Amino acid sequence: MNIAIIPARGGSKRIPRKNIKLFYGKPMIAYSIEAALESGCFDKIIVSTDDNEIAGIARQYGAQVPFIRPAKIADDYATTLDVIAHALKWCADDGMVITNACCIYATAPFISASSLKEGLAALSDETVCYAFSATSYAFPIQRAIKIDKECRVDMFQPEYLNTRSQDLEEAYHDAGQFYWGKAQVFLEKRAIFDSNSKAVLLPRKRVQDIDTQEDWELAEALYRVIEC
């Protein structure tokens, strides 16, 4: 059995009620649920939440909410792996035999069914424990600068000051959309970002962190351009 687990706690502080705030006319969490349904990858799509309103909206869009997340893993200090492990243990106690699980973030409006399918396919390699979405940095990280309190500047890696950008190794970062993993690996809470993981590469135009109001406005503008 393959399941999707969508963490969606109610206590978002920087953007209140972010998981169910209307994004381009639809609750944000709806995009993740719909992509999961469209992919056909999952026997169950479960939302892990501590919030009854979120639970109700999740059910409206086709997800299941078979439990309310305990308060001890619904605060600012609970990790994603804590939440996924809890959900998998609940499923095991309910008699489910889970092979693979996919953590899908509730704030990923650019997620696609095709990338979820690609992630599942990556797990067919027995040496791969996790598969997650990633994208490239738009600027060479070797040229990153730091700025002090007086706005004076220094390079993190000054040895690359005169290196041509085309000669610098391209760098990538987590796209923050989904993490496929073998169920036992999630239960053991193994590190995701290591050599036993595989990246599902996304174009930068389909990746946007949404942590602030400015992020939200940028994401809506980007969505309008590429999806509408």
Backbone torsions as a table, in degrees:
resi	resn	phi	psi	omega
1	MET	NA	136.5	174.0
2	ASN	-110.9	133.1	178.3
3	ILE	-128.1	151.9	170.0
4	ALA	-102.7	138.7	176.0
5	ILE	-124.0	119.3	-178.0
6	ILE	-110.1	105.0	177.2
7	PRO	-72.4	132.6	-177.3
8	ALA	-154.4	76.3	179.5
9	ARG	-78.0	160.8	-174.6
10	GLY	-88.8	-6.3	-170.2
11	GLY	-97.1	33.2	178.2
12	SER	-61.5	129.5	-174.3
13	LYS	-101.2	-43.3	-175.4
14	ARG	-69.5	-38.1	172.3
15	ILE	-126.8	97.1	-175.9
16	PRO	-55.5	136.0	177.7
17	ARG	58.8	33.5	-173.7
18	LYS	-56.0	-39.2	-174.5
19	ASN	-63.0	-26.7	-178.2
20	ILE	-121.7	6.6	174.6
21	LYS	-64.3	142.8	-178.0
22	LEU	-68.3	122.8	176.1
23	PHE	-115.5	113.0	-177.4
24	TYR	49.7	43.0	172.5
25	GLY	91.6	0.9	-176.7
26	LYS	-139.1	146.6	175.7
27	PRO	-56.3	137.2	-175.2
28	MET	-52.0	-43.3	-176.6
29	ILE	-63.0	-22.9	-177.3
30	ALA	-60.6	-34.5	-177.8
31	TYR	-64.4	-39.9	179.5
32	SER	-68.7	-43.3	179.6
33	ILE	-63.6	-45.3	-177.6
34	GLU	-64.7	-39.5	177.7
35	ALA	-64.8	-39.9	178.4
36	ALA	-63.0	-44.1	178.5
37	LEU	-63.3	-46.1	-177.7
38	GLU	-63.0	-32.9	-176.0
39	SER	-65.2	-30.1	-176.1
40	GLY	70.3	14.2	-175.9
41	CYS	-83.1	-16.6	-163.5
42	PHE	-118.7	139.0	171.7
43	ASP	-80.2	-29.5	176.4
44	LYS	-144.8	145.2	174.0
45	ILE	-120.5	111.0	-173.4
46	ILE	-111.6	132.9	172.8
47	VAL	-102.3	125.6	176.8
48	SER	-99.2	108.3	-177.0
49	THR	-141.8	157.4	174.1
50	ASP	-104.4	7.8	-167.2
51	ASP	-122.6	124.1	-176.1
52	ASN	-67.5	-34.3	179.5
53	GLU	-67.3	-43.9	176.6
54	ILE	-60.5	-42.0	179.9
55	ALA	-59.2	-44.0	-179.2
56	GLY	-63.6	-43.5	179.5
57	ILE	-67.5	-39.5	178.3
58	ALA	-59.2	-42.7	179.2
59	ARG	-65.4	-37.9	179.0
60	GLN	-58.2	-32.9	-176.6
61	TYR	-96.0	5.3	170.5
62	GLY	108.1	4.1	177.2
63	ALA	-90.6	164.2	173.8
64	GLN	-104.6	145.2	174.9
65	VAL	-129.7	79.9	-172.7
66	PRO	-79.6	-9.2	178.5
67	PHE	-151.0	159.9	172.0
68	ILE	-101.1	129.1	-174.8
69	ARG	-63.9	134.0	178.5
70	PRO	-61.8	148.2	-177.4
71	ALA	-59.4	-31.2	-175.7
72	LYS	-67.2	-18.2	175.1
73	ILE	-120.9	32.1	178.1
74	ALA	-127.2	18.9	179.0
75	ASP	-106.7	-174.1	-176.5
76	ASP	-68.4	-13.0	-174.3
77	TYR	-101.4	-10.0	178.4
78	ALA	-70.8	136.6	179.4
79	THR	-93.2	162.7	175.9
80	THR	-58.6	-41.9	-179.6
81	LEU	-64.4	-33.6	175.1
82	ASP	-60.6	-45.3	-176.5
83	VAL	-66.9	-43.5	-179.2
84	ILE	-67.2	-43.0	179.2
85	ALA	-61.4	-41.3	178.4
86	HIS	-61.2	-45.2	-179.2
87	ALA	-64.0	-40.9	-179.8
88	LEU	-66.8	-38.3	177.0
89	LYS	-65.3	-38.7	177.8
90	TRP	-62.4	-43.9	179.8
91	CYS	-62.4	-41.5	179.2
92	ALA	-62.9	-42.5	179.0
93	ASP	-64.5	-25.5	179.1
94	ASP	-88.0	5.0	175.6
95	GLY	92.4	6.1	-179.9
96	MET	-83.3	142.8	174.8
97	VAL	-109.0	104.8	-174.2
98	ILE	-97.9	127.6	175.7
99	THR	-91.1	-54.3	-178.4
100	ASN	-130.1	149.0	175.9
101	ALA	-130.7	153.0	177.1
102	CYS	-131.1	116.2	171.3
103	CYS	-79.3	119.8	177.3
104	ILE	-116.3	123.6	179.1
105	TYR	-70.2	145.8	-177.2
106	ALA	-77.2	-9.2	-176.9
107	THR	-118.1	57.9	-176.8
108	ALA	-133.1	70.3	-174.6
109	PRO	-67.5	-14.3	-180.0
110	PHE	-96.6	5.2	179.6
111	ILE	-64.4	146.8	-178.6
112	SER	-128.1	151.9	176.4
113	ALA	-61.2	-36.4	-176.9
114	SER	-65.9	-38.1	179.5
115	SER	-71.5	-32.6	174.8
116	LEU	-64.1	-41.3	176.8
117	LYS	-62.7	-40.2	179.7
118	GLU	-64.4	-38.6	177.9
119	GLY	-63.9	-43.2	178.0
120	LEU	-63.0	-41.9	179.3
121	ALA	-59.6	-35.3	-179.1
122	ALA	-63.2	-30.0	-178.5
123	LEU	-73.9	-9.5	177.7
124	SER	-67.3	-20.4	173.4
125	ASP	-77.0	118.6	-174.7
126	GLU	-64.8	-16.8	178.6
127	THR	-85.4	-7.8	-178.3
128	VAL	-97.9	123.5	179.0
129	CYS	-94.2	-37.7	-179.3
130	TYR	-132.4	154.1	169.1
131	ALA	-138.0	128.7	-174.6
132	PHE	-140.1	160.2	-179.0
133	SER	-77.5	139.7	179.6
134	ALA	-148.0	161.3	176.0
135	THR	-148.0	167.9	-177.1
136	SER	-87.4	152.6	171.9
137	TYR	-70.1	145.0	-179.4
138	ALA	-78.3	-16.1	-176.5
139	PHE	-135.8	144.6	-179.8
140	PRO	-58.7	122.7	-178.1
141	ILE	-68.6	-20.6	179.4
142	GLN	-67.5	-16.5	179.3
143	ARG	-100.2	12.3	-179.3
144	ALA	-63.0	146.6	179.7
145	ILE	-121.2	155.0	172.5
146	LYS	-115.3	149.7	-175.1
147	ILE	-127.3	128.3	-178.5
148	ASP	-87.4	-175.0	-175.6
149	LYS	-63.7	-20.9	178.9
150	GLU	-98.7	12.2	-179.9
151	CYS	65.3	24.2	172.9
152	ARG	-85.5	151.1	-166.1
153	VAL	-115.9	145.9	171.9
154	ASP	-147.1	150.7	178.1
155	MET	-85.8	144.7	172.6
156	PHE	-68.2	-37.4	-178.4
157	GLN	-131.7	76.5	-175.6
158	PRO	-61.9	-16.5	179.2
159	GLU	-66.0	-14.0	-179.7
160	TYR	-102.4	12.2	-176.5
161	LEU	-53.8	-43.7	-174.6
162	ASN	-105.9	11.7	178.0
163	THR	-80.6	134.1	178.5
164	ARG	-63.7	140.6	-176.5
165	SER	-59.5	-33.9	-179.4
166	GLN	-70.7	-13.2	178.5
167	ASP	-95.7	-2.4	179.8
168	LEU	-89.2	141.6	179.8
169	GLU	-67.0	134.3	179.9
170	GLU	-70.8	142.1	-179.4
171	ALA	-118.1	154.5	-175.4
172	TYR	-130.6	161.4	175.6
173	HIS	-140.7	159.5	177.2
174	ASP	-58.2	131.8	-179.2
175	ALA	-86.5	-7.5	174.5
176	GLY	66.3	34.9	178.7
177	GLN	-110.2	-53.2	-177.4
178	PHE	-153.3	159.4	176.7
179	TYR	-139.1	103.2	171.3
180	TRP	-78.4	144.3	175.0
181	GLY	-158.9	153.2	172.4
182	LYS	-68.5	138.6	-170.2
183	ALA	-55.6	-43.6	-177.6
184	GLN	-64.4	-33.9	178.8
185	VAL	-66.1	-42.3	175.7
186	PHE	-61.7	-43.4	-178.6
187	LEU	-63.1	-32.9	177.7
188	GLU	-81.5	-6.0	178.8
189	LYS	55.4	43.0	177.4
190	ARG	-69.7	152.3	179.9
191	ALA	-62.2	138.6	-178.6
192	ILE	-81.3	-39.7	-172.4
193	PHE	-92.5	76.2	175.4
194	ASP	-146.6	-173.0	-170.5
195	SER	-69.9	-11.2	177.6
196	ASN	-92.5	9.7	178.7
197	SER	-110.5	154.3	178.4
198	LYS	-125.5	139.4	-179.3
199	ALA	-92.4	137.5	168.8
200	VAL	-100.0	107.4	-171.5
201	LEU	-79.8	133.0	179.3
202	LEU	-117.0	149.6	172.7
203	PRO	-67.7	147.0	-176.9
204	ARG	-58.2	-29.1	-178.4
205	LYS	-67.3	-12.8	-180.0
206	ARG	-106.6	20.8	-178.8
207	VAL	-132.5	127.6	176.3
208	GLN	-156.1	115.7	171.4
209	ASP	-64.6	143.1	179.5
210	ILE	-128.3	85.1	-178.2
211	ASP	-115.3	-21.4	-177.8
212	THR	-129.2	169.8	177.5
213	GLN	-63.2	-35.6	176.9
214	GLU	-63.6	-41.7	176.0
215	ASP	-59.0	-43.6	-178.1
216	TRP	-60.4	-47.3	-178.4
217	GLU	-64.2	-39.4	177.9
218	LEU	-64.9	-42.1	179.9
219	ALA	-63.5	-41.5	179.0
220	GLU	-65.3	-40.2	178.4
221	ALA	-64.3	-42.0	179.2
222	LEU	-65.7	-41.7	178.9
223	TYR	-60.2	-42.1	-179.2
224	ARG	-60.3	-36.3	-177.2
225	VAL	-76.3	-44.6	-170.7
226	ILE	-96.2	-17.8	-176.1
227	GLU	-111.6	-18.5	-172.3
228	CYS	-107.2	NA	NA
